[in-house]
Amino acid sequence: MTTVFSGDISRMVLKRSLRADQGEVSLDSQMLQVLMELDGKKKLGEVAQSLQMSMKDLRGVVQKLHQLKLCEPSQDSMPVLGKDFLDFLSSQLSRAMGPIADVVIEDEIRDMGETANRFPAHRAAELVDLLARQILREERKVAFQQAMVKKLREIQT
């Protein structure tokens, strides 16, 4: 199962969120430190650096905080894929799969729990990988992957 916190999360920005049904929640010192750093402006890479934590450890903590509904992605500051990337993705997948490509892209984005107009840039490589797995002919799959790797490098998420 993919989550909001899959892929490279170092450029993701989280903000604290208040729960209306806030009961008692037990936080360890590490969770509290991370929660205090989540201001809706700092990227998670900066938070990890500030707290001298590995990204792996930070990922675990923010997943727990998110499950407790104590933090959420800051939509205003999260980089999203532009129309040019999605158009390029569609054209490359169409070359490999034919006219069904757009439907496959829409389905995969929906299955990831995202929308095309607000698709997080940090999940672009994950989307490309999931789409490549659906290309049956190996030579077309390789051509798709090569074209998309070049495009992914351009967006630098």
Secondary structure, DSSP 8 states (H G I E B T S, - for coil): ---TT-S--TT-EEEE---TT-------HHHHHHHHH-EEEEEHHHHHHHHT--HHHHHHHHHHHHHTTSEEE-TTTS-B--HHHHHHHHHHHHHHH-TTHHHHHHHHHHHTT--GGG-BGGGHHHHHHHHHTT--SHHHHHHHHHHHHHHHHHH--
